[in-house]
Amino acid sequence: MSNSDEIPNPYLPPQVNEYSSYSQGQFIDGEVHNVVPEFGDIFNYAIKVWKENLQLVVLAALIVVAISFGISIFNTVVQIILRGGFDAKPNTASTLFSVGAGLVANVVQIFLTIGQIQFSLNLLRGKPAELAMIFQGGERFLPTFGFSLLFGLAMMLGFVLCIIPGLIVLFLFWPGYYLVIDRRTSVFESFGLARMITKGNVLNTLLLVLTSAGITMAGFLAFCVGIIFAQPLVVLLGGTAYLMMSGQLDPKSAQGMRA
């Protein structure tokens, strides 16, 4: 079979310097570049994709939430057993288990988040997306863990020194998480590209944070059941912001194609 006859792998990330399009020019692959879209375009597109794939994204959220909740329940039960009862004080064994369990929970959470982001970006790009993708985050786990560690430490240091430096770190570098996963950039390269993407997008990032917090709060207020609807919308919202701000999704044509 010749190269021209090969079936493209829909799960491969966009290839740098290879320009192609999805949905009649709606999506643009290639080197990322800075774009300052209107937040209304970001929000409207995320809502449209969420509505069109509601059953699928809710199932994905249920899987992630159920696994996280299951791990939390298991850890709580084991700690109660190690302490010798509900009212017993923590001992060495329960404390050590708590630390280890916390690390495991964080590892699992990062793994699932990678899969859910890959799953959501495929939906946003109009590419095939299956629930099995949630469990396919292993390949990007180490670089994503490395970025998460550096990004988290920088934010924590910023918030300890003063609230504002922590917010600056968040506002400048949040797209790095997506770049490490989606564009397969190195940890340090992702910080530089993230800074380029967020240039001029301070207001968009502020609105993204506030809107995501509002959606999440609304999900919890709806007897906590609403979180399985709110969580995937927040993920899609972040993915849409990343794609539009990095020039991989044209805001205006995206709205036209999804209308």
DRENDO-1510 file (C-alpha; in Angstrom, 1 decimal, always signed):
<recs>
REC; n; res; u; v; w
REC; 1; MET; +0.0; +0.0; +0.0 .
REC; 2; SER; +1.4; +3.4; -1.0 .
REC; 3; ASN; +1.7; +6.3; +1.4 .
REC; 4; SER; -1.1; +8.1; -0.4 .
REC; 5; ASP; -3.4; +5.1; +0.3 .
REC; 6; GLU; -2.8; +4.9; +4.0 .
REC; 7; ILE; -5.7; +5.7; +6.3 .
REC; 8; PRO; -4.8; +8.6; +8.5 .
REC; 9; ASN; -4.9; +8.0; +12.3 .
REC; 10; PRO; -7.6; +10.2; +13.8 .
REC; 11; TYR; -5.9; +10.1; +17.2 .
REC; 12; LEU; -2.6; +11.6; +16.1 .
REC; 13; PRO; -2.0; +15.2; +17.2 .
REC; 14; PRO; -1.7; +18.0; +14.7 .
REC; 15; GLN; +1.6; +17.8; +12.9 .
REC; 16; VAL; +3.8; +20.9; +13.0 .
REC; 17; ASN; +4.3; +22.5; +9.6 .
REC; 18; GLU; +1.7; +20.3; +8.0 .
REC; 19; TYR; -1.4; +22.3; +7.2 .
REC; 20; SER; -4.7; +20.5; +6.8 .
REC; 21; SER; -8.3; +21.3; +7.7 .
REC; 22; TYR; -11.4; +19.8; +9.3 .
REC; 23; SER; -15.0; +20.7; +8.5 .
REC; 24; GLN; -14.3; +22.9; +5.4 .
REC; 25; GLY; -11.5; +25.0; +6.8 .
REC; 26; GLN; -12.9; +25.4; +10.3 .
REC; 27; PHE; -9.9; +23.9; +11.9 .
REC; 28; ILE; -6.3; +24.8; +11.1 .
REC; 29; ASP; -3.3; +22.6; +11.9 .
REC; 30; GLY; +0.3; +23.8; +11.9 .
REC; 31; GLU; +2.3; +25.9; +14.2 .
REC; 32; VAL; +0.4; +27.6; +17.0 .
REC; 33; HIS; +0.1; +31.3; +17.0 .
REC; 34; ASN; -1.5; +34.0; +19.1 .
REC; 35; VAL; -5.1; +34.9; +18.4 .
REC; 36; VAL; -7.4; +37.1; +20.6 .
REC; 37; PRO; -11.0; +35.8; +20.0 .
REC; 38; GLU; -14.2; +37.1; +21.5 .
REC; 39; PHE; -15.2; +35.2; +24.6 .
REC; 40; GLY; -18.7; +34.9; +23.3 .
REC; 41; ASP; -17.4; +32.8; +20.4 .
REC; 42; ILE; -15.5; +30.5; +22.8 .
REC; 43; PHE; -18.5; +30.0; +25.1 .
REC; 44; ASN; -21.1; +29.5; +22.2 .
REC; 45; TYR; -18.9; +27.0; +20.4 .
REC; 46; ALA; -18.3; +25.0; +23.6 .
REC; 47; ILE; -22.0; +25.0; +24.4 .
REC; 48; LYS; -22.9; +23.8; +20.9 .
REC; 49; VAL; -20.4; +20.9; +21.0 .
REC; 50; TRP; -21.6; +20.0; +24.5 .
REC; 51; LYS; -25.2; +19.9; +23.4 .
REC; 52; GLU; -24.5; +17.9; +20.2 .
REC; 53; ASN; -22.6; +15.3; +22.2 .
REC; 54; LEU; -24.4; +15.5; +25.6 .
REC; 55; GLN; -24.9; +11.8; +26.1 .
REC; 56; LEU; -21.3; +10.9; +25.2 .
REC; 57; VAL; -19.7; +13.7; +27.4 .
REC; 58; VAL; -21.9; +12.9; +30.3 .
REC; 59; LEU; -20.9; +9.2; +30.2 .
REC; 60; ALA; -17.3; +10.3; +30.1 .
REC; 61; ALA; -17.8; +12.5; +33.1 .
REC; 62; LEU; -19.6; +9.7; +34.9 .
REC; 63; ILE; -16.6; +7.4; +34.4 .
REC; 64; VAL; -14.1; +10.0; +35.7 .
REC; 65; VAL; -16.2; +11.0; +38.7 .
REC; 66; ALA; -17.1; +7.4; +39.6 .
REC; 67; ILE; -13.4; +6.3; +39.5 .
REC; 68; SER; -12.3; +9.3; +41.6 .
REC; 69; PHE; -15.2; +8.8; +44.1 .
REC; 70; GLY; -14.4; +5.1; +44.3 .
REC; 71; ILE; -10.8; +5.8; +45.1 .
REC; 72; SER; -11.8; +8.3; +47.8 .
REC; 73; ILE; -14.2; +5.9; +49.4 .
REC; 74; PHE; -11.6; +3.1; +49.4 .
REC; 75; ASN; -9.0; +5.3; +51.0 .
REC; 76; THR; -11.4; +6.5; +53.7 .
REC; 77; VAL; -12.5; +2.9; +54.6 .
REC; 78; VAL; -8.9; +1.7; +54.8 .
REC; 79; GLN; -7.8; +4.6; +57.0 .
REC; 80; ILE; -10.7; +4.0; +59.4 .
REC; 81; ILE; -9.7; +0.3; +59.6 .
REC; 82; LEU; -6.0; +1.3; +60.2 .
REC; 83; ARG; -7.0; +3.8; +63.0 .
REC; 84; GLY; -9.3; +1.2; +64.6 .
REC; 85; GLY; -12.6; +3.0; +64.3 .
REC; 86; PHE; -14.3; +6.2; +63.2 .
REC; 87; ASP; -13.4; +8.2; +66.3 .
REC; 88; ALA; -9.9; +6.8; +66.8 .
REC; 89; LYS; -7.0; +9.2; +66.3 .
REC; 90; PRO; -4.6; +8.8; +63.3 .
REC; 91; ASN; -1.6; +6.6; +63.9 .
REC; 92; THR; +1.6; +6.0; +62.0 .
REC; 93; ALA; +0.0; +3.4; +59.7 .
REC; 94; SER; -3.0; +5.5; +58.8 .
REC; 95; THR; -0.9; +8.6; +58.2 .
REC; 96; LEU; +1.5; +6.8; +55.9 .
REC; 97; PHE; -1.4; +5.2; +54.0 .
REC; 98; SER; -3.0; +8.6; +53.7 .
REC; 99; VAL; +0.1; +10.1; +52.1 .
REC; 100; GLY; +0.5; +7.2; +49.7 .
REC; 101; ALA; -3.1; +7.1; +48.9 .
REC; 102; GLY; -3.0; +10.8; +48.1 .
REC; 103; LEU; -0.2; +10.4; +45.7 .
REC; 104; VAL; -2.0; +7.5; +44.0 .
REC; 105; ALA; -5.2; +9.5; +43.7 .
REC; 106; ASN; -3.2; +12.4; +42.1 .
REC; 107; VAL; -1.6; +10.1; +39.6 .
REC; 108; VAL; -4.9; +8.6; +38.6 .
REC; 109; GLN; -6.5; +12.0; +38.3 .
REC; 110; ILE; -3.8; +13.3; +36.0 .
REC; 111; PHE; -4.1; +10.1; +33.9 .
REC; 112; LEU; -7.8; +10.5; +33.6 .
REC; 113; THR; -7.5; +14.2; +32.9 .
REC; 114; ILE; -5.1; +13.6; +30.0 .
REC; 115; GLY; -7.6; +11.1; +28.5 .
REC; 116; GLN; -10.6; +13.4; +28.9 .
REC; 117; ILE; -8.7; +16.3; +27.3 .
REC; 118; GLN; -7.7; +14.2; +24.3 .
REC; 119; PHE; -11.3; +13.0; +24.1 .
REC; 120; SER; -12.7; +16.5; +24.3 .
REC; 121; LEU; -10.3; +18.0; +21.8 .
REC; 122; ASN; -11.3; +15.4; +19.3 .
REC; 123; LEU; -15.0; +16.3; +19.7 .
REC; 124; LEU; -14.1; +20.0; +19.3 .
REC; 125; ARG; -12.2; +19.2; +16.2 .
REC; 126; GLY; -15.0; +17.1; +14.8 .
REC; 127; LYS; -12.8; +14.0; +14.9 .
REC; 128; PRO; -13.8; +10.5; +16.1 .
REC; 129; ALA; -14.0; +10.4; +19.9 .
REC; 130; GLU; -14.6; +7.2; +21.9 .
REC; 131; LEU; -14.9; +6.7; +25.7 .
REC; 132; ALA; -11.9; +4.4; +25.6 .
REC; 133; MET; -9.7; +7.5; +25.0 .
REC; 134; ILE; -10.2; +8.4; +28.6 .
REC; 135; PHE; -7.8; +5.5; +29.5 .
REC; 136; GLN; -5.2; +6.3; +26.8 .
REC; 137; GLY; -3.3; +9.0; +28.7 .
REC; 138; GLY; -0.3; +6.9; +29.5 .
REC; 139; GLU; +1.9; +8.1; +26.7 .
REC; 140; ARG; +1.7; +11.7; +27.8 .
REC; 141; PHE; +1.7; +11.1; +31.5 .
REC; 142; LEU; +5.3; +11.9; +32.4 .
REC; 143; PRO; +5.5; +15.2; +30.6 .
REC; 144; THR; +2.1; +16.2; +31.8 .
REC; 145; PHE; +3.0; +15.3; +35.4 .
REC; 146; GLY; +6.2; +17.3; +35.0 .
REC; 147; PHE; +4.3; +20.3; +33.7 .
REC; 148; SER; +1.7; +20.0; +36.4 .
REC; 149; LEU; +4.4; +19.8; +39.1 .
REC; 150; LEU; +6.2; +22.9; +37.9 .
REC; 151; PHE; +3.0; +24.8; +37.2 .
REC; 152; GLY; +1.5; +23.9; +40.6 .
REC; 153; LEU; +4.7; +24.8; +42.5 .
REC; 154; ALA; +4.9; +28.2; +40.7 .
REC; 155; MET; +1.2; +28.9; +41.5 .
REC; 156; MET; +1.6; +27.8; +45.1 .
REC; 157; LEU; +4.7; +30.0; +45.6 .
REC; 158; GLY; +2.9; +32.9; +43.9 .
REC; 159; PHE; -0.1; +32.5; +46.3 .
REC; 160; VAL; +2.1; +32.2; +49.3 .
REC; 161; LEU; +4.0; +35.4; +48.5 .
REC; 162; CYS; +0.9; +37.2; +47.4 .
REC; 163; ILE; -2.4; +36.3; +45.7 .
REC; 164; ILE; -1.6; +38.4; +42.6 .
REC; 165; PRO; +1.7; +36.5; +41.5 .
REC; 166; GLY; -0.2; +33.2; +41.7 .
REC; 167; LEU; -3.0; +34.6; +39.5 .
REC; 168; ILE; -0.3; +35.9; +37.0 .
REC; 169; VAL; +1.1; +32.4; +36.7 .
REC; 170; LEU; -2.3; +31.0; +36.1 .
REC; 171; PHE; -3.2; +33.6; +33.5 .
REC; 172; LEU; +0.1; +33.3; +31.6 .
REC; 173; PHE; +0.7; +29.6; +31.5 .
REC; 174; TRP; -2.5; +27.6; +31.7 .
REC; 175; PRO; -2.5; +26.6; +28.0 .
REC; 176; GLY; +0.8; +24.7; +28.7 .
REC; 177; TYR; -1.2; +21.8; +30.0 .
REC; 178; TYR; -3.0; +21.4; +26.7 .
REC; 179; LEU; +0.2; +21.9; +24.7 .
REC; 180; VAL; +2.0; +19.1; +26.5 .
REC; 181; ILE; -0.9; +16.8; +25.8 .
REC; 182; ASP; -2.2; +17.9; +22.4 .
REC; 183; ARG; +0.9; +19.2; +20.7 .
REC; 184; ARG; +3.4; +16.9; +22.4 .
REC; 185; THR; +5.6; +19.8; +23.4 .
REC; 186; SER; +8.3; +19.4; +26.0 .
REC; 187; VAL; +7.6; +20.7; +29.5 .
REC; 188; PHE; +9.8; +23.8; +29.2 .
REC; 189; GLU; +8.7; +24.5; +25.6 .
REC; 190; SER; +5.1; +24.5; +26.7 .
REC; 191; PHE; +5.7; +27.4; +29.1 .
REC; 192; GLY; +7.1; +29.6; +26.3 .
REC; 193; LEU; +4.3; +28.7; +23.9 .
REC; 194; ALA; +1.7; +29.2; +26.6 .
REC; 195; ARG; +3.0; +32.7; +27.2 .
REC; 196; MET; +2.8; +33.5; +23.5 .
REC; 197; ILE; -0.8; +32.2; +23.3 .
REC; 198; THR; -2.0; +34.1; +26.3 .
REC; 199; LYS; -0.7; +37.4; +25.1 .
REC; 200; GLY; -3.6; +39.8; +24.9 .
REC; 201; ASN; -6.0; +37.2; +26.3 .
REC; 202; VAL; -6.0; +38.3; +29.9 .
REC; 203; LEU; -9.7; +39.2; +29.7 .
REC; 204; ASN; -10.6; +36.0; +28.0 .
REC; 205; THR; -8.7; +34.0; +30.6 .
REC; 206; LEU; -10.5; +35.9; +33.4 .
REC; 207; LEU; -13.9; +35.2; +31.9 .
REC; 208; LEU; -12.9; +31.6; +31.3 .
REC; 209; VAL; -12.0; +31.2; +35.0 .
REC; 210; LEU; -15.1; +32.9; +36.3 .
REC; 211; THR; -17.5; +31.1; +33.9 .
REC; 212; SER; -15.9; +27.7; +34.7 .
REC; 213; ALA; -16.2; +28.4; +38.4 .
REC; 214; GLY; -19.9; +29.5; +38.0 .
REC; 215; ILE; -20.7; +26.4; +35.9 .
REC; 216; THR; -19.0; +24.1; +38.5 .
REC; 217; MET; -20.8; +25.8; +41.4 .
REC; 218; ALA; -24.2; +25.5; +39.6 .
REC; 219; GLY; -23.4; +21.8; +39.1 .
REC; 220; PHE; -22.8; +21.2; +42.8 .
REC; 221; LEU; -25.9; +23.3; +43.8 .
REC; 222; ALA; -28.1; +21.0; +41.7 .
REC; 223; PHE; -27.9; +18.3; +44.4 .
REC; 224; CYS; -24.3; +17.6; +43.2 .
REC; 225; VAL; -25.9; +15.5; +40.4 .
REC; 226; GLY; -25.5; +18.5; +38.1 .
REC; 227; ILE; -21.7; +18.1; +38.2 .
REC; 228; ILE; -21.8; +15.3; +35.7 .
REC; 229; PHE; -23.3; +17.8; +33.2 .
REC; 230; ALA; -21.2; +20.8; +34.4 .
REC; 231; GLN; -17.8; +19.0; +34.4 .
REC; 232; PRO; -17.7; +18.1; +30.7 .
REC; 233; LEU; -18.9; +21.6; +29.8 .
REC; 234; VAL; -16.0; +23.1; +31.7 .
REC; 235; VAL; -13.5; +20.8; +30.0 .
REC; 236; LEU; -14.9; +21.7; +26.6 .
REC; 237; LEU; -14.8; +25.4; +27.4 .
REC; 238; GLY; -11.2; +25.2; +28.3 .
REC; 239; GLY; -10.4; +23.1; +25.2 .
REC; 240; THR; -12.2; +25.6; +23.0 .
REC; 241; ALA; -10.4; +28.6; +24.6 .
REC; 242; TYR; -7.1; +26.8; +24.0 .
REC; 243; LEU; -7.9; +26.0; +20.3 .
REC; 244; MET; -9.1; +29.5; +19.5 .
REC; 245; MET; -6.4; +31.4; +21.3 .
REC; 246; SER; -3.7; +29.2; +19.7 .
REC; 247; GLY; -5.1; +29.8; +16.1 .
REC; 248; GLN; -6.1; +26.1; +15.7 .
REC; 249; LEU; -9.8; +27.0; +15.5 .
REC; 250; ASP; -11.2; +29.9; +13.6 .
REC; 251; PRO; -13.9; +31.5; +15.8 .
REC; 252; LYS; -16.2; +32.9; +13.1 .
REC; 253; SER; -16.2; +29.9; +10.7 .
REC; 254; ALA; -16.6; +27.6; +13.7 .
REC; 255; GLN; -19.8; +29.3; +14.6 .
REC; 256; GLY; -21.1; +29.1; +11.0 .
REC; 257; MET; -20.3; +25.4; +10.7 .
REC; 258; ARG; -22.0; +24.5; +14.0 .
REC; 259; ALA; -25.1; +26.6; +13.4 .
</recs>
